[in-house]
Structures are given as C-alpha cells and as structure tokens.
Amino acid sequence: MPGFEASGFQGIVAPRNTSARVVERLNSEINAGLADPKLRARLEVGGTPISGSPADFASSSLMKPEKWAKVIKFANIKSD
C-alpha cells in the first residue's frame, strides 16, 4: 500500500538518574553481546539487531515524537 509504513523496535533503557558510568558499562556489554555471532543469529529471527550508543538510540527515527504525533492525531488515539 503506497505511503504505508509499519515498524517496531525494542530498546534497553535505564532510569533517568542512572550514572553515566553505569550506562556506558551497560552499553558496552550489550554491544559486545550483539557482536557475538551465536547470540546475533538468535536475535535476527524476526528482526535486525542494531548496536550503538545511547545517543544513537535517542536520535533514531523511531524515537521522533513528531512522526508519531501525526499517527496519533490521524487515528484519533486517546489515552485512558
């Protein structure tokens, strides 16, 4: 269907006040796991694992509120 897009994503997040040192360590370990061919093969079933930094995740097109605001308005979605 022209103009239609469907996507989903999953990410790992930490509480807002988590220290930068802890976030860096988590990011490093997660990226190392995603570099392991056996783990990557398991995760690639139904998706494409992407490693990167917290800044990469925050700036990804999937995290853009203006994109989703259009969808919410068009579908007349209301919160409970």
N, C-alpha and C positions, 0 to 999 in steps of 0.2 A: 504494500500500500504506500503510495508516494507520500513523503512528508511524515511518516510514522517512525518513531524510534522507541524501542523498548530496551532497557538496560537495568542491570542491578549490580550492586557491589557490596562487598563486606570489607570492613577495616577493623583494625585493633586500635582502641583508644584507651587513654588513661584519664583519671580525674584531673580536672583543671590545674590543681596546685601540685601536681607531681613534679618533683625536681627535674631539672634539665639532665642531670647525670643519670637518673633512672630512665628517663625517656630515651636518651642516647643508648644506654645499655640494652633496653628492650628492642629498640630499632635495630641495633647491631646483631643481636641474637636472632631476631625474626628474619632479617635479610640473609643471615648465614643459613638458616633453615630452608629458606626459599631457594638458596643456591645448591642445596643437596638434590642431586638428580632423582633419588628414590622418593623423597618427600614431594618434590615438584611434580613427578609423574602422578602421584596420588591426588594432588590438588588440581591438576589440569583436567580431570574428569568433570566436564560441565563448566569449565571456566579457565581463565588465564591468570595465573598468579603474577602479580607485579610487585617488585620490591622498590624501595625508595626511601626518602626521608620523610619526616613528619610534614615538612613544608611542601614536598611533592604531593602528599595526600590532601593537604588543606587546599592546595591550588588546583586540584584536578577538576575537570569539567563536571564531574559527578557531584561535587560539593558546592556548586554555584546556586545560591538561593534564587537568583533572578530567573534561572532556567526553570526551576520547579514552581516558582510563583505563577508563571503562565499556565502550567498544567493544572495547578490547584484552582486558579480562577476559572479556567475553561471548564473544568469538571465540577465546579461549584462545590468543592470539598469543604466541609466544616468540621471543626474539632468538637469533640464531645464535652 
